Amino acid sequence: MNPVSAPGLPWIGNLHQYRFDKIGFLKNLRERHGDLVQFRLGPHALILVTHPEDVHRVEMKNARNYVKASNFRAVVGDGIFMSEGEKWKKQRRLIAPTFHHGNLLKMVDDMNRKIGMALEAFRAVDHLPVELSESMKRLAFDIVCEALFGSRPADDFTALRQAMVYINRYLTGRFGALLPVPMSFPTPSNIRFHRALSTIDRTVWDLIGQKSSESASGTPGEDLLTKMMLARDPATGEGMDSSQLRDEAVSMMLAGFETTGHLIPWILHELAVHPAHQERLVTEIDRRVGQRIPGAEEAMDMPFLDAVVDEALRLHPPVWAWTKRAIEEDEINGRRIRPGSILYLSPYLTHRHPRFWERPDEFDPDRWTPELREKNKLAFFPFGMGPRTCVGRHFALLEVKLILIRVLQAWKLGPAPGHRTESDYQITLGMKRPLVLRLVRRVG
């Protein structure tokens, strides 16, 4: 039996509904047709998968049958986020040690230094509305670039960050296009895309050359790019060539910037509009850290902070949806999945599925009991699921928690009068308008 098909218009299918209100359309599909439903975006048929066990089938039980289906490859090449099979396994073996706990501990001082520099700009702010989203995204970008490439002036990466922002919107637009123009055709948007990509390539290739020279001279750095350059596969003794290093560096830079940079504003927003949860978190921070600069062990040993971050990840997963392509025929929940079928998976929808979450749209960190974590372990996957779980998730979580601690040590957060937030469903889940919050100083 084939999946249920949603009705649509001739030729364009459901494209107009998807463009007008992505999440409203997808939620309506699930509510009207169930957890496995086919819809069309122009000539392209997709199958929406929202039940946790069905997602588990795609991402874990039969993961070998499903490969990434994304135009992201045009940017990140054959990096760890897009590679498949044996190549992906080799890359995972080479990259995973760079995110070992011991290496993360070495990054904490640099993270705290960057956070302190960013927050210094708001040092004198008290009882005033402040735009925070751009500064938090800039901070996240500075942190990931320093971790990847080593210490250097933040201005060195301004053009790089602007290129990343444009590429995100460009690729999102192509996914929702009725008939995407080939990237090689010289339209204004394609030309700008290739310029942005050239900016990224030029910067990354220059840095690879610098790191190669440093290593050859016997003075290798402690940055992630150097560690990847020196890494050797324990199974084969082989390392990465320059092309692979470029793809991995771009993958990590884009993933680290886009995900963390969007998540932090969402957490700050939720704390601002839920003062009781904010006060409880401040109490935990005061008791555990006081006004000291936090270390990694302290940041990762705060139960309520963990719950706040997980609840924000549940409601606002930075990578809110992705697609997979079936290689061979499969069966999911009694429905036939044909070879070549494109499956549309969305943590956003599964994280808010009313069959698995009480009050699914409500921000409630107290829901995160050990019992719920065990019960809903398949229904919560903000960093992916199974072997493809994001290799940098511990880096991202540490970064987010250090930033939250430092912000709440200094200020009480409140909503700015007249300001409201609205989700922006690009490749990552951002906000349509910059986040503005009222900051009240807690310390002098």
N, C-alpha and C positions, 0 to 999 in steps of 0.2 A: 504494500500500500504506500502510495506517495504522500508526502506532506500536504496538508491542507493549503490551498492557494487563496490568497486574499484577492478580492476583486479589484480591478484597476481599469484605467482608460486604455484604449487601443494605442499601441506603440510605446507611449510614455509610461504605461503601467502606473506605479504609485509615486513617480518622481516628484510631482507637484506637491503631494502631501508631505513627503520626506523633506523637501526643501523648505516648506513653510514652517513645519514644527517637527523636527526629527524625533525628539523624545515623546511628544504627544502622540505622534503617528505610531511609533514602535510600541508604546504602552498599550495603545488601542488594539494593535495587532494581537498582542498577547492576551488581552482581556477578552477579545471577541473570538479568537481562533485557537487559543491554547499556546503551549510552550514550544511548539515546533511548527512554524508557518512560513510558507514561501511567499515572497513579494517580488516586485520587479521595479528596478530603477532604469527606465528606458529599456534597452534591449537586454539588460543584465538581470538574470534571476538570482535571488539570494534566499537563503533559508535562515530565519531568525531562530536562535537557540537560546532559551532562557532558563530551563530547568537545571539545577545544579548537577544532577546525575548525568544529564545529557552533555553538559559542558565537560564533565569529568571524562565521559566517553571520548570526546574529541581531543581533549588536552592531555589525557593520561592513559586510559585503558587501550585506546587504539591510536595513540599519538602519531605512530609511524605513517598512518594513512592520511594525515592532514598536514598540509604545508602552508606557510604564510602566503596570503594573496593580497599584495599591497604594492602601490606605486612608490613606496618608501625606498625601494631598492635603488631608485634613481639618485638618491642622496647618500645612503649609507653603504651602497655596494653590497659586498658579500660579508658584512660584519656579523657579529654574533646574533644580532636581532633578526637577521634575514636568512642566514645560512641554514642548511638542512643536513640531515644524515650524518655521515662520518666526518664531514668537514666541520659541522657544528660541534660534534663531540670533541674534536681536536681543539677547536677554539675555546670551548668551555674549560678543558683541562689546562690550557695555557693562561687563561684570564682569571679563573676562579682564585688562584693563590694571591693575586694582587689585592683582592678584597678580604684577605684573611684578617681575623680579629686583631692580630698584632700590627698589621699595616694600618688598620683603621685608627688604632690608638695613636699612631705617629701623626695622624692628620688632624687630631683634635686641636692642638695649639694653633695651627694655621686656620682652621675653621673659626675658632674663637677670635683670632685676630681680625679676620675679615668681617665677622659679625660686629665686633666692637667698632671698626671703622665705619661700617654702614649705619649703625645706630647713633654714632656721634653727630650725624647731620640733624638728628631730632633732639639733641641733648637739652635744648632750652624750651622745648615744646611743653606746654601745660594748659589743659582745658581748651585745647584747640583742635579743630578738624584737620586731619592730615591724610594725604593720598599715600597709601602704602603699597599697593600692588606692584607698581613699576619698580620701586626700590627693593622690594622683596625678590622680584624676578631678577633684577640686576645682581643682587647679593648671591642668589642661587647660581647664577652664571659665573660670577667671579670665583665662587668656591669650587665649582666643578672644573673650571679652567685651571686654577692653581693646583688642584689635585692631579689633573691630567698632565699639565705641562710645567709645573713648578712656579715659583714666585716671579712675578713680573707686574708692571703697572697695569691697573685695570683698563686704562684707556687703550692698551694694545688690543683689546678684544671688543671694542665698541662696534666696529664694522662687522665683526664676526657675529655678534649678538643680533644685530639688525638683519643680517642675512638669514639667521636661523628663524627669526620671527616671520619674515616674508615667506620662507619655504613652508612653514607650517600652514599658513593660510592658502598658499598656492596649491599644495597637495590636497587639502580639504576641498577646495573648489573643484578640482579635477574629479574627485570621487562622486560629487553630486552633479556632474555635467551630463547632459543628454548624449552628446557625441563629443568627447574630449578631442581637441585638436592635438595631433602628434606633437610631442615636446620639441621635435626638430624644426617645426614650422615657425617662422619668425614673427609670431604675434607679440604685442607689447608685454604680455604676462610671461610668455616663454622666454623672451629676451631677458627680462628682469630675473627670472628664475636662474638662467644660466650664468648671469652676472653674480648672483648670490652664491651659486655653487662654486664659481671661480674664486670668490673671496674666501670661502671655506677651504677649498683645496690649496690655494696659495699659502694661507696661514699654516695649515696643518703640515704641508710638505716642508715649509721652512723650519718648522719646529722639529720634524723628524730628522732633518739634516743636522740641526743643532745638537739634538740628543745623540745622534750617531757620532758626531765629532767628540762630544764630551765623553762618551763611553770608550771611544778609540784612544783617547788621551789618558785613560785611567781614572777619570773623575766623573763617574756616572752619578746622576741625580737620584733623588728619592721619589720622583714623580711616577705616576702610573704608566705614562708612555714609555719611560725608560725601563720600568719593571717588565712591561710587555715585550719590549725590544730584547731584553736579556733572557726572557723565559724560554724554557725548553720543554717540549712534550716528554713526560716521563716514559711514554710508551715507545716513542720513535727517536727521541733526541733532537727533533727538528724544532726550529723556531719559526717566527712569522717573517714573511718577506715584507718589503716596504709597502706594497699595495695593500696587504692585509692590515698592517699597522695603521694605514690611513683610514681604512674602513672601520676598524675598531675604535679609533680615536673619535671619528665623526659620530659613530653610533652612540658612544658614551656621552659625548658632549651634548648632543641633541637630546638624548633621553634624560640626562641629569638636569639639564636646564629646564626643559619643558615640564617635566613631571613635578619636581620640587618647587619650581618657580610658581606653578599654579596652585599647588596644594597649600602652601603656607598662607596665602591670602584667604583661602576658604576656611582654614582653621581659625584665623584671627577674626573673621566675620562671625563664625559660629560662637566663639567665646564672647564677642561683643554683644550679641543679641541674647545670650544665655548667661546673665551675670552670676547666677548661683553656681553654675559649673565653673565659670572663671574664678570665682572666689575660692572654691574648693581646690582648684589647681594651684592657685597662688599659695594657699596654705601648705600644700604638699611641697612646693618649691622652697618656700621659706623654711620649712622644717628640715628639708634635705640639704639645701645649698646655702640658704640665706642670701647674702649679697656677694658671695664668692663667685668667681668664674667657674662654671661647671666643668667637670671632667666627664669622660665617656662613661665610666662606671656609674656615676651619679645620674647622668641623663638616661641611661638604660635601666635604671632601677627605681622608677617612679610608676607605680601601678596605675594611678589615675591619669597621668600623662600618657601612658600606653593606651588607655581606654579612649581618651580624647582623640588621639591621633588615629586610632583604628576606626572610631565612629566617623571622623571626617573622611577617611579613606572609603568607608562604606557608602557615605552619601555623595562624595565628590571624588571618585577614583580618577586620577589624572589621565590615565589611558582608559577611556570610558567604553571603547568598543574596538574590535578588530575583526578581520576576516581570515578564514582558512579555506583552502581548496582540497576537496577529496581526490585522492589519487585513484583509489579503487572503490568498487561498490561496498556500501556498508549499510547497517540497519541501526537506527536510533529510535528507541521507544516504539518499536514496531513499524516505523516508517522507513521507506527505502531512500537511501542516499546514493544517487548515481555518481559515477566517476565524473570529475570535473565540476561537481556542485560547489558553489561558494556558500560557506556558512558564516553567518553574522553573529558573533558572540559579544555580549555587552555586560561587563561587571556592573555598570550602572543599573541596568534593569534587574539583574539577578540579585544585587545587593538591596534592592527595594521591592523584591517579590513578596506580595502579601501572604503567600503560603508559608514563607520561611521566616519572616520578620514581623513582629508586632509593631504597630505604629511605624510602618516602614519609612515614612518621609520625615520622621521626627528625630532631631539630634538628641540622643540620650546615651551618654557614655556609660551610664550605670547598667546598660543592657549586657555589657561585656563581662559576664560571669564565666568561670571555667566551664560550667555546664553548657552555656550557649556556644562557647568556642568549639567545644567538642561536637555539639549537635549540628552546628552550621559550618563545619570545616570545609565543606564543598561549596557552600553558598557565599564564601568570602574569598575573593582572589584578586585584590587590587594590583598585585605584582605578577599576575599570571598564575598558572597552575602547573604542577608536575615538574618535569625536567627542564621546561622552558621558563621557570620562575626567574624573574629578573636577577642577574648576578650582582647588581649593585644595590639591592634593596636595603642592606644593612647600612651602607654608606648614606643612602637617602634618609633613612629613619634617624640615624644619628644626627645628621645635619639639621633636619626639621626640629628635632627635640632641643638641640642646643640653641637654635634661633628662638623657639618659643620661650624657653627658660629666660634667656637674656631680655626679651621684650617684656615679659611679665614681671621680671625683677624691677624694671624701671617704670612701667606704666600700668594704669588701669585702663581697659579698653571699653569704649561705649560707641553705639551707633551715632553717626552724624545726622543731624536733622535733615529730613527730606531725601536722604540717600537710600537707594535700594540696590540690591544685587540681582543679576540675571545671568544664568549660565550661558556660556558660549561654546557650542559643541564643535570645536575644530578637531584636529587629530588628538589634541589634548583638551581637557575640560577646564576652560578658563572662565573669565567674567567679561561680559560685554562692555561694562563700564569700569573704570578704575575704582578700586576699593578705597573709600574714605571713612575713616574712623576718628572718633574723638579720643585724644590721649590725655589722661590726667596723671601727672607725675606721682609716683609712690615714694621716691627718694630724692634727696637734693643733689 
